Amino acid sequence: MRWFRRVEFVFFILYTIISLFFIITRSKIETSPLAFVPEDEPSVRYYDEMVRIFENRENIFVLIEGEIFDDEVINKVKSAERKLKDLESVESVFSYVDAVKFSVRLLPFPSIRLEKYLDVGIEKILDDPLYSGRMVSKDGKVGLMIIGPSRFVNEKITVGDFVNEIEEILRDFNLSYRMMGEFYIESQLFKNMKNLLFREPPLIFLLIFFLFLLRLKKIKFSLLAFLPALISMVWTYGTMFMIGKVLNSLTSLVGVFVLIIGSAYGLHLVARVKDRSIEMNWKDAVLKGSRLEFYPITFSALTTMVGYLSFVVVGLKAFMDLGMFVTLGIAFSLFITLRIIPPILLHIPDTGRKRKMRFLHIYPRLRRWVIITITVATVTGGLYGILGVNLDTDPIRFFRKESDVVKNAEFMREKFGYIGNLNIIVEKKGGSDFSAEDQIELLKLLDDVSKLPYVHDVQSIFDFHKITGMNFLLLTRLLPKDLIKTYYSAGKLRFNLCLSRTNTKSIRSIMKKFENIRRKYDNIFILKITGAPAIWESINRYVVFNQISSIILAFMFVLCLLFIGFRDFLLSLKAMFPIILTVLSQFFLMRLFNIALDISTSIIASMLIGLVIDFSIHLINATKRNEGDLSEVVETIFTNAFGLMAGFSILLFSKLMLYVNTSILLVGGIGFGLFYVVFMIPAMLKEKR
């Protein structure tokens, strides 16, 4: 069998090198919400249609502050525009210095004269309703520059690099500015996701390594116990990039999850070998320890894997990828733990003694009433949390209150009255072109749309109609194509809704009222609503479904595995009881900290099922082997739990509340789960001890 061991080690080394190569050369991050919803989702199909017809995507808004009408500032803005237009990643640039004044001439034939406000007096722009409060704040202190990304963004260049290019040019001209818009939000997500990929893992390693050192006492054993998780993270990322996968704000957690969760298996194996070495020689300890831990480690890994596999059958691409690749990472960690670690242990013997820990024998008389009290309290708190779960999410709330994203959003809302956009595509029923007579109904439609809740302003081709008094079809012939293509193209109209709120609760209210408008004009027009806020609202609906289905599937899968492993249905139910309480505790924490159910928090319940069941399995397995003193396995469980909690606590320092909330729920949930398992499992199995 030596040749087979050598093949395993060669594979181990080669696949590690190959994985590192693909991580370095092929890693790619996507921050668009499109990664979370099916392509046939109406809001996604309508968004693609809008981009194709109007050649318009989500824009970057640059808010230029200061003396915006000063000649020096104007010259800087114009110079920055020229440099921005030279970028391959920029499709269009329009700022307040490009604003034009409309003058109508009816004789000898209708025409429109366009004059730049720079030529007639830039300050007069404040008196023009087309620009005042839209391109310049009404107090004249802030001017807008709107930058349209080209198709190369997300194809040839990342969103993060795109925004960095813009900021570099703006800084070169020493402009005082803020940025806002969906692409800017995505760029900040990109920046923090890169930190999660490259900065957090070393910190997680140091924390868990320190805890392992407390348990295993020696550096060599602590490093060896952590090796499976570290290599598994590399293999998992390498495999993802090898097959062309792109990280998003959910799958960027794959490496962190594999690193933290996978560390448990090496710890259990090395700790078991060291404990056995007290009673026998080192070689026998390695062989017996490996044999004793094979079943509980494999069983624990399988139950954790099925917890994540519950996401695979949900049907959402990002969740499927998360479940599939964390499962793969855990499988990698299991393989390395069972096949690579034992041979290495044979070559690094230890003759040290360990200190016993007798935690389970503390307050034995209180155990029964403590269990009853905690069960009642947990069920009550869980129901309280479930009934009050917050389903209102907002991409802006993914960031801390002190972040630039939140500050810039509030500043833009203060100066311009809005922070995001929805778009309504209008086309004539039956596929025919609009006629001049349609203007009356279109103006009624525009009025109804402008009355939708949280709609601060509606921008459309009818803005030019209000200034000139001309029929909109005539305007499409008289105005420059570049000026109107944003609002009219291929026989379709686009209404740009400027929103004061972009959270899903507000968007849901808008969509509900919009449906009434759609039915009102159903005999005349076909109306479609889209935009990033609409896509996020769709994601929110899928998240609720994902939460319910993943919990049910995870419980079913884990219970089936427990029954197969224990061959005792009642024992399997006892093992699951602390897990049920753990999940209920998670919902209580969500209510307590006002944490919304979103793309990151919707995965926590299934994760906790897969993580905490490991504690039950190791404790039950030790009890079934009639180990009278359970202190050794409990000490290892505690080290494992604290390692998990320490690893996930690193996310508390993230700039993204998306990850901070994940950390709070995981650390709290694991803590509750540890408590439930350690106190409840021995009591429920008392007769078998």
LINLINSUL-V708378 format. One record per helix or strand of 3 or more residues. SS is the DSSP state (a for helix, b for strand). FROM is the first residue (numbers start at 1). LEN is the number of residues. If there is no record, write none. Layout:
SS|FROM|LEN ; SS|FROM|LEN
This chain:
a|2|25 ; a|33|4 ; a|42|13 ; b|59|7 ; a|71|15 ; b|90|6 ; a|96|3 ; b|100|6 ; b|111|6 ; a|117|4 ; a|122|6 ; b|142|8 ; a|159|14 ; b|177|4 ; a|182|17 ; a|200|17 ; a|219|24 ; a|251|26 ; a|282|31 ; a|317|30 ; a|359|3 ; a|364|24 ; a|395|4 ; a|404|13 ; b|420|9 ; a|429|3 ; a|438|13 ; b|455|5 ; a|462|7 ; a|472|7 ; a|481|4 ; b|492|8 ; a|504|17 ; b|525|6 ; a|532|35 ; a|569|24 ; a|601|24 ; a|631|23 ; a|657|28 ; a|686|3
